[in-house]
Amino acid sequence: QVQLVESGGGLVQAGGSLRLSCAASASISGPNTMGWYRQAPGKQRELVATTTSSGGTNYADSVKGRFSISRDNAKNTVYLQMNSLKPEDTAVYYCNLVRWFNNYAYWGQGTQVTVSS
């Protein structure tokens, strides 16, 4: 069992920046994909960005050029740097880990990001 703990959310004005962190309770150096998803009120959870253990990254079109995902395997942590934030980025952001050997998905408890206009 792996626990994921997100931090770094908060209230920020439009145009501002936040950096989210997700700390895993176990090693993330094995074959896996880690990512950030978000869910706004009344909407479905959507992918924001993912990073694989082999170095690949993927971003939702809505955040390309503004958000950057990275990982530090030594610290078992994945980050989401969010710049040029917009009110439509307001959501609960969830960390996700999928281990390739069993395709099991772990989720964090979420962290709230609120962007004021």
N, C-alpha and C positions, 0 to 999 in steps of 0.2 A: 504494500500500500504506500502510495506517495501522497504527501500533503503539499499543496501549493498555497502560498500566502502572498497576496498582492498588497502593495503599498504605493503611496505616492499620489493618490487621487486628491481632489479638492476643488475649490472654486477659483476660477481664473477668468479674467476678462478676455473678450475676443481679441485675437492677435497674440495672445500670450502663449507660454509654453509650460508643459508639465512633463515629468519623467516618471513613468510607472516602473515598478520592480516586481518581480515574481520570484520568490525564493522557494525552491523545491527541497523537500526533506530527504531526498535521495539523489544519487548521482544522475546527472542529465547527459553524461558523456556517451552513453550507448546510442544505438540507432533509434532516432526518434524525431518527431516534429513537435516543436513548441510554438505556441501562438497566443495571440490576443484576439478576443472576440468582444463585442459590445452589444448591449441591449438597451434601447431607449423605451420609455413608457409606451405601452400599446403597440410595440413593434416586436418582430422576431429577432432573436439573437443573430448577429451577422459577423462574418470574419472581418478582422481589421488587418492583421499581418501574421505571417508565420515564418519560422526559421527552422531549417533542418540541421541535424547533426553533421551533415556533409557540407553545410555552408550555403545552401540555397535559401532564398527569401522570396516572399510573395506578399503583395499588398492589394488591398481593395482599391479600386480606382478612385474612390472618394478621398483617400488619404495619401495617395502617391505624391511624392515631392514634399510632403509636410511631416509625415511620420517616418520613424526609422526603428526597426527592430534589431536587437543584438543579443548575444548570449555570452555568458562567462561560465564555461564549464567548470572551472576551478572553484567557483563560488556557487555552483548549481543555481544560477540566477539568469533570468531573461529580462530584458528591459524593453520599454517602448518609449522612445523620445518623441514627444508630440509638440510640434511647432505650428505657428500660425493657426491656432485653434479657432474654431468657429462655433457658434451656438448649436449647430446641428451635430457637433461632436459630443454633445451632452448625452451621457449614458452611463450605465454600470459596465465597467470593463472587467472581463474575466480572463484569467490565465488558463491555458490548456496545455496538456502534455499527452501525446499519443506515442506509446512505445510500439515500434514496428513489429516486434516479435509476436505480439498478441493483439495488436490493434486496439488495445484498451485505452480509453480516454479518461484522464483525470482532469478535474476542474477545481479552480480556486473559489473562494467565497465571493469574490468581486470587490471592486473599489469604485466609488462614485466619482465621476468627473462631470463638473458643471461649468459650462462656459456662458458667461453673461454677455449680453450685447451692449 
